Amino acid sequence: MKSKIETVYCRHGGERICQGDILNDFTYPEWISREGSKIKVKNRIMPFLIILTQDCDLERDHVNRNTPKEMQKTQDKYLQSILVCPGYYAEQFRNGEHLNKLGLTMEYQNKNKWKTIIQNDNPRYHFLGECPKYQIPDLVIDFKHYYTVPIEILNTEINNHYVGTINELFRESLSQRFAHYLSRVGLPL
């Protein structure tokens, strides 16, 4: 039976956060520190963020948060934070310039390395092709770079930054590749 999903991206009604949602220009509180009696927050603007938390967990969280507490036996389905990965502009990533604002120089991806990345043959990276309809450029996700964002922040900001969603089959592929990368076993050389 042929799948009815024919595009990599779609948009949903925005009722809740979904796995595969792509956010643009999201300000993330990267670091919080204390200096004497003052609390200092260092923010970082992420050009793109991709939601990786499993959709079933996001749905249960949404349903439970929108059910009166007196009707709930427990609140164990509430999420505290959501797993995200930054999506880097592909051309900046290829040139090793995607983290320049952090004072970091990354590896240049030569023709052969780049080919394995854009074909999703390198287990560390995931390539997402552009979608002009939703203003999504070519993006690269580096599975070594992942964050958690408090759910309250995302619930408040999602509608200001949402650009599109990775369709189900494609987000399942992304999720599986991410989990596979994180589950690898590092062996001594």
Sequence and secondary structure as in RCSB ss.txt:
>XXXX:A:sequence
MKSKIETVYCRHGGERICQGDILNDFTYPEWISREGSKIKVKNRIMPFLIILTQDCDLERDHVNRNTPKEMQKTQ
DKYLQSILVCPGYYAEQFRNGEHLNKLGLTMEYQNKNKWKTIIQNDNPRYHFLGECPKYQIPDLVIDFKHYYTVP
IEILNTEINNHYVGTINELFRESLSQRFAHYLSRVGLPL
>XXXX:A:secstr
   S   SEE    SS  TTEEEEEEEEEEEEEEETTEEEEEEEEEEEEEE S HHHHHHHHHHHTS GGG S  
TT  SEEEEEEEEEHHHHHTT TTGGGT       HHHHHHHHTT STTEEEE  BGGGTB  EEEETT  EEEE
HHHHHHHHHHHEEEEE HHHHHHHHHHHHHHHT      
